[in-house]
Amino acid sequence: MNLFYNRPETHYATSGEGQLAYQQFGKGPTDLVYMTSTESHAEMIWDHPIPAHYYERLASFSRVLFFDVRGAGASDPVPLGRPPTPESWTDDARVVMDAAGVERAAVVAETEGGFMGLTFAALHPERTTALVLINSFAKLLRSEDYPIGIPERVLQRIIALGRQNWGRPDYYKLMLPSRADDRAFMEWLAKYQRVISTPNSQLTIYENFARMIDLRSILDSIQAPTLIICRKDAAFHRADYSRYMAEHIPNAKLVELPGADSHPVFAADSEPVLDEIEEFVTGVRSTTVPDRTLATVMFTDIVDSTGHAARLGDRGWLESLERQHQLTRNLLDRYRGREVKSTGDGVVATFDGPTRAVTCAAQVRQGTQEMGFDLRVGLHTGEIELVGDDISGMAVNIAARITDLQSGGGVAASGTVRDLVVGSGIEFTSIGLYELKGVPDKWPLYELVSVPII
């Protein structure tokens, strides 16, 4: 059930003994094949606006072919005693391209999917117009002639931690530090993992590939123009791996971006990666000029969404979320609010007046309580940047932090909002001075007590 984006139709191609789920979407002039790791699900990826935005941006300048490898997502599982080989996975990419009618394409491969991109470009140069590698590697394990690899003991530690934390929010904290404090998204990501596969299946395949993959000998045979993107401070998919490939692939271009996120699809700042891909593949980089305006920003978040989801089951929870989202949208229309995006179990919205924002927040919370849930809401008025359909800036960060501070339900607002609604009949009570993460100074915060009409 996709609440936010137009989900592409899923098709199936037969490769060997299994079937591969794939999607083709976008209207750009360039064919692009996206290769990722076993941590993918072609259907569920569209259920959250963060990954959906990433793929929609790719689709804005290309025709994207995306598929789940065997052993993950909507594709067939694989026997634990007989995991797929790197060669078989690379052949899966060829099969999917044939099924989709794609003769030649730019290949974009990220993280563990990088080995597919490298192998495909080496084996099928006539079908590869360009190669983009994101936070990837040619070899993972350390050896005497490859000191940048990880030691055996580290691999064992990674596997042990993976088995312990698979399907839990803590799993991605090392690989996605920019999202570590985004509780709602990390909970969604944990559920996403549980749907993809079991920890035993996932980590068995990962360990097998970690030991098998050594593509150093084919790097100098890559003929396609190659772009290598990495995050300078990534702790897991380290920049040294990318630098090594850039030194050994003829005429490769290396771009080192700030940050430490491994997975570009889920990163908080995916736009720089997408900008580099677009320019390399099309020759043109989109230019968006931010516009600034004063607005009241509202964040909402359902309290204990994980507990409600467990109690109601997936279908019941998604149906409840849809009803709650519809309630929110109806009230946004009534009070001239604009929904910017969904956060899974809440929304980000803006208003051109703080009184309407506070009144809308109160009614959204009341309606949500009548459905059997409670809602935490954060409000702040300040200058925001408009970039396309999205918003950014310190005012957005402040509203988000105010929401995160609340352990239970309620409507909380900054002192700016409280001062601006004086005389409206709206009543607040002080809840003290707070330090907001990433925001200078201490901020006086207030909890909503009443509004004139609910």
N, C-alpha and C positions, 0 to 999 in steps of 0.2 A: 504494500500500500504506500504510494508515494504522495505525500501531502504538499510538496513544494515545487517540483519540477516535472517537465514532460519526460517520462521515462521512455528511452528507446526500446524498440521491440527486440527481444532476445531470440536469436536463432541458434541452431546447433550444426556443427560439422563433425564428421566421423574421422577419427585419427587412431589407427591401430585398433585396439580393443575398446576404446572409450569414445565418448562424445564430449565435444568442447562447446561451451556456451560463449557466444560472441554477440557483440552489438556494433552497429555502424551508425554514426550520427554526425551531424554537422554539414554545412553547405560550402565550406571553403574550397578553393581550387586545388589544394594539395592533399594527397592521401597521406595519412599518418597512422602508423601502427604503434599502439602503446603497449609496452611489455612491462609487467610488474611482477611481484613475487607471489608466493602462495597466499599472501594475506590480502586477498581480493574477493569480491563477490559482485558480479555484474548487475544483479538485481538490487541488492541492498545498498549499493554505493549511492543510489539516487534518493535514498530515504533521508539523507541529511544534507542541508544546504552547503556545508563546507566542502566536502568532496564533490558535490554536484556542481558547485561554482567552478571548481578547478577544471572539470571536464567540459563544462559549457564554454569556458574561456578557450580551451583547445579547439572546440568546435566552431568558435567564431572565426578562425582563420584556416581551418582544415576540415577534411572529412575523416573523422576518427574511427579507427577499427580497434575495438577493445575486446579482450577475451580473458576468461579464467583458465588458467593452466589445469591440467589434470591433477586431481588431488586437492582442489580448492574451489570454493564458491559454488557456482551453479553447474560446473563441469563434473564429470564422473569422478568418483573417488579412485584411489589406487590401493592395491594390497600393501599392507605394512611391510611384509617380507620381500616385496618386489617394487621398491619405489622407482619412479621414472628416472631415466638417465638425462644428463644435460642435452645429449643429442636428440632424444625423443621429444623433449620439450621444444627444442628449436624447430624440429620438424612439425610440431603442432602449429607453430606460427605460420609456416608455409601452407599447411592445410587450411587454416582459417583464412588466409589471404586468398587462396584459390576459391574457397566457398563464397567469399564476399566479392569476388571478381576484381580484386586489387592486384594489378600486375607489378607496379613499382610504387614504393612509398618511402617516406622518411620514417625511420625507426627511432622511437623514443623509449628508452629503457631505464628503469630506476631501481635502486637498491639491488636486491638479489636477482631481479629480472635482467640486470646488466649482462649476465653471462649469455642470455638468449640473444640480446642485441649484438654483442660482440661476435658470437658464433654465426648468427644469421648473416651479418654483414660480411664476414669472411667467406662463408660458403655460397652466398647468393649476392655477389656484388652487382649483378645485372638487375636485381630487384630492389636494391637499396640506394635511394637517392641522397640520403643523409643519415647520419647516426648521431643521436644525442644520448649521452650517459649521465645520469643524475645520481650522485652519492652511491656510486657503484665500485666494483673492484674486479680485477682479473684473477686474483688469488686471495684467499682469506687467511689461511694458516701460515705461520712463520716457518721458514726454513733457513739453512745457512746462506743461501743466495737471495733470500727475501726477508730481511730483518724487520720490515715494517708490518709483517703479518702478526696475528695474535698467537700466543703460545697455546699449546694443547690444554693446559690447565685453565686458561681463560675460556676456551671453547666449552669445556666441561661445565664451567661455572655459568656461562650464558645459557646452556641447555637446561641446567638444573633450575635456574631462576625462571626460565621460560616455562618449564613444566609447572612450576609452583604458581606463577602469576598469570598464565594464559587465561584470557576471559575475565581478567580483573583490571580495574582502572590503573593500577600501579604498573602494569606491563609496559606501557608506552612512555612513562615519565622520562626515562633516560633518552629515548629516541625522539621525543617531542617535548622538549623542555618549554617551548613557547606555549604549550597547551596544558602544562602540568597543573595549573590552578583553575582550569576551566572544568569544574566538576561535572556539569551536565554533558559536555562533549566527551569527556573521558569515560563516563558511564555508557554513553552510546557506543563508543569505540570498543569497550569491553564486550558489549552485546554483539557487535559486529564480528568480533573474533570468535565468539561462541558459535555463531551461525556458520562461519567459514569452515571450521573443522575442529576436531578434538585436539587437545594439547599433544597427545601421543602421536597422532598422525602428523601434525605440523612440525614438531621437533624432530621426529624421525627423518622426515624429508630434509629438514634444514641440516641436521648433522651429516646426512649422507652427502649432500651437495657441498658442504663446507670441506669435506675430506676429498671430494672428487675434483672440484673446480680448480684448474690451473691453466689459464688461457694465455699465459705470458708468451708462449711460442707463436701465437697467431696475431699478436698485436701489430707487427710490422707488415702484415698482409692486408690490413684494412685499407680499402681503396676509397671508400665513401668519405666525403667531407665530414669531419667529426668534431662535435662540440662536447666538452666534458665540464659538467657543472658540479660544484661541491660546496658544502658549508664549512667555513674555516675552522669552526670550533666543535664540529660534530664529534661526540665521544664514541659513537658506535660505528658508523660508516665514515671513517676518518678521512681527512683531506689527503693524507699521504697516499692512499690508494688511488685517488684521482690524479695526483701529481705523477705517480708512476706510469699510469696509462698514457697521460699526455706526453711523457718523455719518449714513449715507445711506439705510439701510433703516429704514422707519418702526417705531418702538418696539422696535428690536432690543436684545437683551440681550447685553452683551459680558462674557466671563469670561476673564481673563488668568491663566494658571497658571504657576507657576515651572517652569523647565527650558528645554531647547533642542531637544528632539526634534521633528522634522517629522511623522513617520509614527506616528499613535497606535496602530496595530495592533501595531507591533513595539517600542514604547517600553518601557523598564524599569518605568515607573510609569504604566501606562495606567488604573489605577483612578480617579484624580481625573476624567479625561475621561469615563469610563463613568458615574461618579456624576452628573456634570452632565447627561449625556444622559438617564439614567433619570429624574431629577427633572423635567426639562423636558418629557419626552414623557409621563410617567405621573402627574406631580404628587407622587410619593413617592420619597424617596431611601432606599435600603437602608441599614440600620445594622448594622455588624458590630463586635462588641466583642472586641478581641484578648484572648486568654488566654495566659498565660505559663507556661512549664514548663522544667525542666532536661532537656536531651537531648544525645546525641552525634550530630552532623551529619556525614554522609558525602557527598562529591561524587566521582563517577567520570568519567573521560574517556578515550576510546581515543586512544592515541598515533598521530599521523600518519594521522588518519582520511581526510584528503583524498587521500593517496597510496594508501591501501587502496581507496578508492572508485574512483579512476582505474584501478587494477589489476584490480579485480573487475567493474567496470561497475555501472550503477545497480541492476539486478536482483540480481546477486550480492552487492553491498554491503548492500542492504536485507535480504536473506535472512540474511546474516551478523549484521547488527545485531539482527534478531529472535531469533536463537539466543542471542546474547550477553545480550539483555534477559531472555530466559526463564531463562537461567542465573542472572542477578542476582536475579530475582524468587523463584526457588526457594530461593536461599540467604537472601534476606531473610526468607522465611517460616520457614526453619529457625532463624534467630537472632533472631526477633521484631523485625525491622526493618520500618519502614513506608516504602514508596515514596511520596514526596511528588509528584515529577514527573520527567519525562524531559527531558534537555537535548539530545536529538538522538542523540548517540553516547555518552551516559552517563546517570546518574540522580542525583537528590538524594534521600537517605533519612535517616531518623532512627531512633535506638535508645534504649531506656531504660537501657542499660548500656554503658559504654565497652569492656569486655572482649568482649562479643558483637559490637560494632561492628568492633573490630580484627580479630577472628577471621573475621568475614564478609568484610571487605575483603580479607584475605589469600587467602581461598578464591575470591572473585570474580576477583581478579587471576590466580591460578593457572589457573583454568578458562578465562579469556580467553586466556592465553598458549598453552594447549593448542589453542585454535582458530586460532592463528597470529597473534594480535595482542598488544599489550601495553597495560597500563592504568596510568594515573596516578590515585591516590586521595588525597584530602585529608580529614582527620578533626579535629574540634574538639568539645569538650564545653563547653556554656554554656547560658545561658537564651535561649530562643527565644520568639517570639510566634506563636501559632496564630490564623490568620485564615481561617476556613472550612477548606478542604483544604490551604491553602498555609502557608508559614512565612516569617518574616522576623526581622530583628534582627541585632545585631553578630556573634553566634555563627555565623550563616549566612554572613555576609560573610567571616569569618575562615577557615572551612572552604573556601570558594570560592577565596580568595587562596592558601591553602596548595596547593591543586590546581594553580593557574595557575603557581606558582613552579617546578614540576617540568618540566624540558625533556624528560626521558625517562620511562620507566615506574617505578613504585614506590608504596609506601604511606607517606605522610608524615603526621605528626600534631603537634599543638601540645604544649607542655609540660604542659598541663592533662591531656590524655589520657594521656600517659606517666606522670604522677604517680598518676593514678587506677587504673592497671592494675598498679602495683607489687605483687609477690607472686603474680601470676597465671601466671608463667612466660613471659610475653611479653617479648621483648627488643627494645630500640630502641638506635640509635646516634645521637649528636648530629650535626646537620648545620649548626649555627651559629645566630646571631642574625640575624633578618631584619626589615626594614620591610615591612609589608603595606599595600598601597595602600588609603587610606581608613580605616586602623585606627591608633589612637594607639600610640606606643611601639614598641620592638623586641621581637620574639617569638622565644623559643627553639623551634626546630623539631627533630624527630627522625624518622629513617627506620626503618621496621620491619625487623628482622633475622630474627626467627623467632617462631612461635607454637607452643604445645605440640602441637596436633593440626591437621593440614591434610589 
